[in-house]
């Protein structure tokens, strides 16, 4: 833990040195993937963002999933949806794994109650669940069930701290994922922000993960 | 000229009421602490007493206005203006009118902006569990509104006009978004032979304000209100008397607004009608020097009718009706000996409710309560007084409740006394928690069921294949039992000179089996089904202090402060075990520390008042009140369900109110004031504060000198 912090601090100082040389403004609202040590952080991944409202005025997206490979850290084209190139697919609050009714892979998932750092190995008796798309998912939907809570009065969705998604990838490797934020820029709007802002900026996912490529369950 | 001559004929002579000291003396008589008249210096629990004179000088119209200036009381703004005492929710404070409970709560909240204070002589506030005398709801304490007794022939009329403008800060009458309020009061006392009569009529017309930047609308609503109160008193010989109090209150609210749900904006039109009636006959007998009897009857009814029409979804529009009635008969006997007094009582109560939000408006729900209480007050010379009491309430709908209380006053020196009390309070589940059958078709289609129906309704839905999932809490659904609290209050009162009083109190309340709304099932369409469970345990504790100082008969200074700490015991346990999480600034999770925990939401840790008054012999006065409340949590913004330092807060605030009075003649007095001088506004989290309001009141008082002996 301390080693990670130290290396992160070193890396931070390096990047800040570089920043000094090349003063460049980083777009906090753009899709970005960054790997520091074993941890990859994904920012602003659009997950079926809002394009309009339905007949009764509810905000809706186009119904398109964003496919993501934990192995390569890349956003995968929708053309490859029926392959093992992707491990997770996101649309709003839905997270699909690549197996069963969701894809041809060997995926599976469950929710671990504890911090990302505290999960150093997956215990042998763990049960990986499978998707039953579109009825139920290995990572359940619904407020307070898996990784988020939704509050009706404030109309805000917040990832629950201390929830780690344990993933078996499409090729049978393991990864741990922590959802960080649901809004563009990585900042949850204030409870008093206008609904138009909450609607416009939602479904931009922020998460971090560690992928173990050697097939073991140790992170 | 002729008119005034007629008035002079009618009333032999007039004069403005005699001056009374602003400071409370230990000689003041209160009734709430013991259910009989006791001097403040002789009671065993601290009582906060607010006199009519102060209510008038502060320019208060509604109970809300005067309560918000009291130490240890915080206003809440869900389901009307509620009050929080010692950190407990509004449903845990019992509000009495001449010792009898007011009904008509919405979601547990008795809206204190509903109650006009024009006919109120004094307000007594007792903090700490008081169920041993008053039964259900007296968990945090009791607020008793004492009405004016018919006395000297008197005619008093007052007219008040106020204006505010939330946009401009300063109100300009008749402008677009100006908030205007007009209040008129007519008070009359007279006698017909030995029958004394007093009427109080109060009218209030106040605008609503459309100062909402976004869709969540919570503003003072436009209101038309009429309150009429009549007391009659008749002596029946030397040893008996009869008093009847009648009160009618009528509210009408009307407004257009928008609500938001899941990002949808729904424009609506709302209309609300509330009617309230209280009738209280009291018969008094003095059997001997030692024994007194009080027979009290009480009849009260409340009806609310709400209409909400949605512009975009007219078929979702609804009309809600709620009717509640309470009948009570009670007998109290006081037996007084040299060094002890025994008070005992027995009563029977019938409470009924109908609501469109229960299964059907036609189906009447009923709960009968029988109760007995007794209290033994023992005096140890001039040094100490001890009161031991208990009450048993039997409810036909739930298990009974026994609530004991013991309290003590010890006078160490004439200038220094200590009080201590330990007591139990309880709150019986209300009809809503038992019978609610409500589906919100607008906000996401969730449903809430009272526990009497939840199991049956959900099982029936399940047989029809309508239930996707039963939550673990579903299996815990059972008959609700009353909520309980144990409270400890210890205080010291120091009076070094008659002009100075300093009081410090420490309190702790442990609350068991709090009723909470929990999700018990999910429908196949994903909508949630909720019901009620006795689950939570919580605590509140703190320190309250107040200081009064009278300077040279003209100045009086009054300062108060409360420090409040609260917590949910299960949450606190999980934090101690490292099972709650919070986020770092970079978004990653970590285990929550104890110091991250805030406790129960919607509570300010600190609260203070400073009141300064200057008043001369001619009744000219300036009264200034500065109120402070620290920030309070309003929303859980990091998703952990526990309130912590990372959550969203409403900003702390300062409020300043200034009033001034000037007698123009013997009969006419002018009052002018500015409420909320600093123009504090929080549309979202304390919308019941209307922004800076300037007002003027003209009061005419004609009082007979003759009947004074």
Interface residues (C-beta under 8 A of the other chain):
Chain A: X53 X56 X57 X58 X59 X115 X116 X117 X142 X144 X148 X149 X151 X152 X153 X154 X155 X156 X158 X159 X160 X161 X162 X163 X178 X180 X181 X186 X188 X190 X191 X192 X193 X194 X195 X198 X199 X206 X208
Chain B: X213 X214 X215 X216 X260 X261 X262 X263 X264 X265 X266 X312 X313 X443 X444 X446 X522 X526 X580 X581 X582 X583 X587 X588 X589 X590 X591 X634 X635 X636 X637 X638 X639 X640 X641 X648 X684
